[in-house]
Amino acid sequence: MTLSKTRTSFYRRLYVAHLIASERAVSVPAIVEATGMPRRTAQDTLSALAELDIVCVFEQTQGERHHIGRYVVRDWGPIDASWVAANAFSLAGALGYPQPNA
């Protein structure tokens, strides 16, 4: 089954939020490594989480400079985080991403 651009975008946002919330990937380079998506796509996806009312913020590590820190999901908004976690394997598969480790 071929996914529409809308569905692919939605799944990608959910999956990236899941990677951050589960602490599997909390930086742009880690998201790129976990998914294989281009850096610009990862950055755009992080910015687009707000469109789903997912509150994701960058927390700079205290005492560090040059944007050293991590992304954190503060609020999932209307999204059921437990559903996303339970379906992460399927989301990754639908997007053609490497399967997450259990």
C-alpha positions as CSV (number, residue, x, y, z in Angstrom):
1,M,0.0,0.0,0.0
2,T,1.4,3.4,-1.0
3,L,0.9,6.1,1.6
4,S,-0.3,9.6,0.7
5,K,2.0,12.5,1.4
6,T,-0.3,13.7,4.1
7,R,-0.3,10.3,5.9
8,T,3.5,10.0,5.5
9,S,4.0,13.4,7.0
10,F,1.7,12.6,9.9
11,Y,3.4,9.3,10.6
12,R,6.8,10.9,10.4
13,R,5.8,13.5,13.0
14,L,4.4,10.9,15.3
15,Y,7.5,8.7,15.0
16,V,9.9,11.6,15.6
17,A,8.0,12.7,18.7
18,H,8.1,9.1,19.9
19,L,11.8,8.8,19.4
20,I,12.3,12.0,21.5
21,A,9.8,11.0,24.2
22,S,11.4,7.5,24.5
23,E,14.8,9.1,24.6
24,R,16.0,7.0,21.7
25,A,16.9,10.1,19.7
26,V,16.9,13.5,21.3
27,S,19.0,15.5,18.8
28,V,18.8,16.2,15.1
29,P,21.9,14.0,14.4
30,A,20.4,11.2,16.5
31,I,17.0,11.4,14.6
32,V,18.9,11.3,11.3
33,E,20.8,8.2,12.5
34,A,17.7,6.5,13.8
35,T,15.6,7.1,10.7
36,G,17.9,7.7,7.8
37,M,16.0,10.8,6.9
38,P,17.9,13.9,5.6
39,R,19.0,16.4,8.2
40,R,16.7,19.1,6.7
41,T,13.7,16.7,6.9
42,A,14.5,16.0,10.5
43,Q,14.6,19.7,11.3
44,D,11.4,20.5,9.4
45,T,9.7,17.6,11.2
46,L,10.7,18.9,14.6
47,S,9.3,22.4,13.6
48,A,6.1,20.8,12.3
49,L,5.3,19.0,15.6
50,A,3.6,22.2,16.8
51,E,1.0,21.8,14.0
52,L,-0.2,18.7,15.8
53,D,-0.2,20.6,19.1
54,I,2.8,18.4,20.3
55,V,4.9,20.7,22.5
56,C,8.6,19.8,21.8
57,V,11.3,22.0,23.2
58,F,15.0,22.1,23.0
59,E,16.7,22.2,26.5
60,Q,20.2,23.4,26.4
61,T,22.5,21.5,28.8
62,Q,23.4,23.8,31.7
63,G,26.8,25.2,31.4
64,E,27.2,24.2,27.8
65,R,27.3,26.5,24.7
66,H,26.7,26.2,21.0
67,H,23.3,24.5,21.3
68,I,24.4,21.4,23.2
69,G,21.4,19.8,24.7
70,R,18.3,17.7,23.9
71,Y,14.8,17.8,22.6
72,V,12.0,17.0,25.1
73,V,8.3,16.4,24.4
74,R,6.5,18.4,27.1
75,D,2.9,17.7,25.9
76,W,1.4,15.4,23.3
77,G,-1.7,17.6,22.9
78,P,-4.5,15.5,21.4
79,I,-2.2,12.7,20.4
80,D,-2.4,9.4,22.5
81,A,1.3,8.8,23.3
82,S,0.6,5.3,24.4
83,W,-0.9,4.5,21.0
84,V,2.1,5.9,19.2
85,A,4.5,3.9,21.4
86,A,2.5,0.7,20.9
87,N,2.5,1.3,17.1
88,A,6.1,2.5,16.7
89,F,7.2,-0.7,14.9
90,S,4.4,-0.3,12.4
91,L,5.0,3.4,11.9
92,A,8.7,2.8,11.2
93,G,7.8,0.0,8.8
94,A,5.3,2.2,6.9
95,L,7.9,4.9,6.6
96,G,10.7,2.6,5.5
97,Y,12.8,3.4,8.6
98,P,14.9,0.9,10.5
99,Q,12.9,-1.0,13.1
100,P,13.3,0.4,16.6
101,N,14.9,-1.8,19.3
102,A,12.5,-3.1,21.9
